[in-house]
Amino acid sequence: MTAIAVLGSTNMDLVAYVPKAPRLGETVTGREFRTVPGGKGANQAVAAARLGGEVVMIGAVGADEFGVRLRAALASAGVETAALRTVEGASGTAHITVDDEGANSIIVIPGANARVTGLEAGDASRIGAADCLLLQLELPLEAVLAGAVAARAQGVRTILTPAPAQPLPAGLLAATDLLVPNEHEAAALTGLTDPHRAAEALLREVPEVVITLGVAGCLYAARGREPLTVAALRVRAVDTTAAGDTFVGALAVALGEGRAMPEALAWASAAAALSVQRPGAQDSMPTRPEVTRAVRGQAAPEAAS
């Protein structure tokens, strides 16, 4: 099994489903409300575990009802939670609006996640025992940097999702092996809206980049190699929440199993396509047999021009 450590956030997603998202100052009537375990770190952990990874979650939840539910959701997915601390105060929350096209807008309240400012006893060893470390930016940057540095020192591959987008310290980029932004995050990091040009700029900072492009698939670029595009499966999106996290979790499992990058990207793209056809974050994530069936009919990746 692929051993994966995740240093990241856990949030309770408070999701409102509406025909059309409200504009500034507008009130709309929704059709459904759900509370669903989420958080970018926890989402990636669950996605990887459902697809066969052996996953440990490092982070924090609050001493509240949401914290109990968040820990239980991870454990039920097979994620090891011994390094998920309980701290005083509220758990993190994400307030999400999803429209009838499946598009979403999100406000994140960090809560307990803001208390994770570095590694605690045993965390570096957990990272060192993994094949890769998954990082995002819903924890304080000093904690993310500490995790990346610990991984680099122990020869563990680091995969960073730069979301929510923000300026990244040089030390974090220097300790990142694979950067996985979406097209909007890539533009925010580089000032370039063309994904190919953004990828070229990012390769000055990190050795490998995957830019996810929504319905257009994804773009892979690495130093000294021709870029590669992988098409997305054509599906009707119900809820795109956590599609990117599903992609990253699946990619980590595939790479840890030794799959070549084109095959790993096709696997991850299929997992993300399955997730958007269901509502919710962790609830929407597919199992390994589902992804295996979906990927069989996917076209081979094509070299980008």
N, C-alpha and C positions, 0 to 999 in steps of 0.2 A: 504494500500500500504506500501511496505517496504521503509523506509526513509534512503537514503544513501548519505553521504557526501564524496566527492572526493577531496583530496588535492594533486594536481599533475600537470603534464606538458600538454601543448598544443603545437603541432608542425604542420607545413604544411609538409606533406610527398611528396617528389619529387621522383617519382618512375620510374625507367627504367626497362623495360621488355626485357630480352635477352635470346637467346637460351641457352647460357652457360656463367656463370659469368667470367669476365676476371681474369687472374692470374696477379701477380705483374708485372708491366711493359708492360702488354698486352693491346691492344685496340681491342674491339669487336664492331660489329654493332648491335644495338638494334632494336626491332620491334615496340615499343610503349613507349610513355612517358606520365605520368599523374601527376597532382598535386591533392592530396587528403588530406582532414583534418585528422590529427592523433595526436600523442603524447600519451604516455601510460596512463596518467591521463584522458585525454579527451576520449580516446578509451574506458576505463572502464566505464566512465560516460555514454557514448552513449549506450554501450552494456546493462548496467543495466536499462536505461530508456526505451529502446526498448522492454525489457522483463517485464516491468510493475513496475519498481522502481520509486520512487519519489526522484530525484537526484539533488543535488546542487554541482556546480563545484567551487572550490577555487583555484586560480592560477593567471596567467598573460599572456597577449598577447602584442605584440608590436604595436606601432602607425604606422602601415603599412597596405597595402592591405591584406596581409595574416591574420593579426589580425582581420580585419573586417570579413573575410570569416570564420575564426575559430570560432568566437563568433556566427555567424549566423548558422553554422553547429550544434553547441551544442543546440542552441535555437530551431532549427527546429526538433531536436530529442526529445524535451521536457525537456531538462536540464535547471535548473535555473542558470543564469549567472550573477546575481547581485554581486557576490563575485569574478568574473573574472575581474581583473584590467587591464587597458590599461596603459602601461608604454612607455617611450620614447625609440626609437630604434627599432630593428628588432624583429619580432616574432621568436620563435624557428623553426628550420627546421630539417627534417630527410631525408637523401639522401640514397635511397633504391634501390638495384639491386635485381630483382626477375628473376630466371631462369625458364626454361620450366618444371622443376620438382616441381615448387612451392616454392623452398628454397630461402631464402633471406639473404642479408648482409646489414648492416645499419650503417651509420655514423650520429650521432646526433649533431647538433649545438644548444646549449641551448637557445641563444638569450634572450628573455624576461623571460624565466623560471629561469635564473640565478639571476634575481632580486628578486625572492621570497625567502627571507632569514628568514622568521618567519611569525607568524600570525598577521593579522591586526584587527582593531576594528570590532567586530561582528563575526569574524571567529570562536572563541571558542564557542559562542552561537549556531552557525550553526552546529558545530560538535556535541554539546550536544543534539541537537534536533533530531539527526539521530539515527538509529538502529545500523549502523556500519560506520566506516571510512575506505576508501580505500586509500592506500599509495603506492608509487613506489619511485624509486631513480633517476628520471630525474630532480628533484629539489635539491637545496643545502641540505645537510644532516641536517643542523640546523633547517630548516623549517619542514622537515619530522619528526624530533625528537619532535619539538614543537607541531605538530599535534597529534602525538601518545600520548604524555604526557597529552594533553588536553582531548583526548578521554578517557584515563585511569582514569583521575580524575573525569570524569562525567559518568563512567560506560558504555561507548560506546565500542562495539567490534571493534578491530583494525585488519584489514587484510592487510598485507604488501607483495608486490611483490618486491623482492630484485633484481631489474634490472634497469639499468645495474649493473652487479655484482660488489661489492666492499666490503671491510671490514666494518662491522656494529658495531657501538658503543654499549657497554653493555646496556646503558640506553634505546636505541631504541628497542633492543631485549626484555628487561624487560617490555616494554610497548606494546609489540605485542602479540595478542591473537592467530592469525593464520598466518603462514608464507607460501607463495605460490611461491616457486622457480621452474624453470624448471630443468631438470636433470643436465645441464651444470652449472647453477647458484648454485645448491646444491653442486656440486663437487668443485666449486670455493670457496664456503664458508667453506667447511669441509675438503677439500683435499682428499675426498673419492669418487671414481667413481661409486661404487655400490649404487644404490638409497636407498636400505634398510639400509645399514650401514650409509649412509649420513643422512637419516631420524632419525636414532637412535641418531646420534651426535647432530642434530639440536634440538631434544627434550630436551637436557640438557639446552637449551637456551629459548625455547618457548614451550607452552603447546600443540600446534597442528601444524602439517605440512601437506601440500599437495604438492607433487612433480609431476609436469606434465612431461609426458614421450613421447610426440609426438604421433606417430602411435601406441605406446604400451599402451596408456591410461594415467592413473594417479595412484599414490600411496598415501594413507592417513595414517597417523600415529598420535597417541595421547598418552599422558602419561597414563599408566594403562590400555590400550586397545590393542587388537590385530590389527595389520596393515590390511589395506583393499586395494585391487586393483580394479579399474574399467576400463574395456576395452573401447577403442575408437571405434567409428563407422567406418566401412571400407568405405572410400570414396576416390575419386581421387582428390588430392590437386592441386589447380590452383595457390594459393597464400597464404602462411602461415602467412603473416603479420597480426598482431593483434589477432591471434588465442588465445594466452595466455591471452590477455586482455579481449577478449570475454568470455573466461572461468571464469575469476575472477569476471567480472560483473554479469554473470549468477549465479555463486556460491553465491555471496552476496545477490542477490534477493531471491534465493531458501532458504538460511539459515534464512533470515529475515522473510520469510513466515512460518518459523517453521518446515521446512522439515528436516527429519533425514538426517544425513550426507551421507549415501549411495544413497538416492534418490537425494539429492542436487548435488552430484558428477556426477551422471548419467545425470542430467539435464544440468549441466555445460559442460560435455563432448559432449553432443549432440549439444549444441550451438556452441562450438568450431569446431566441425566437419562440421557443416553447413557453418561456416564462411570461411573455407579454400577452399571451392568449388567456391568462387567468388573472383574477384580481388579487391585489395584495403584494407584499414583498416576499417574505419567506414562504408563505403559503403557495406562491406561484411557482416555486423552483422545482424543476423536473428531477426525476430519478435517472440513474444510469441507463437502465433498459430503454426508457423513453428517448433519451438522447441518441443512443445507439441506433434505434429504429429511424429516428428523424434524419440522422446524418447519412444514412445509406443512399438516399436519393439526392444528396447535395452535389452540385457541380464542382469540378475541380477548380482550385484557385487559379486566377490568371495574373500574369506579370503586369504590373502597372507601367504605363508609358511615361 
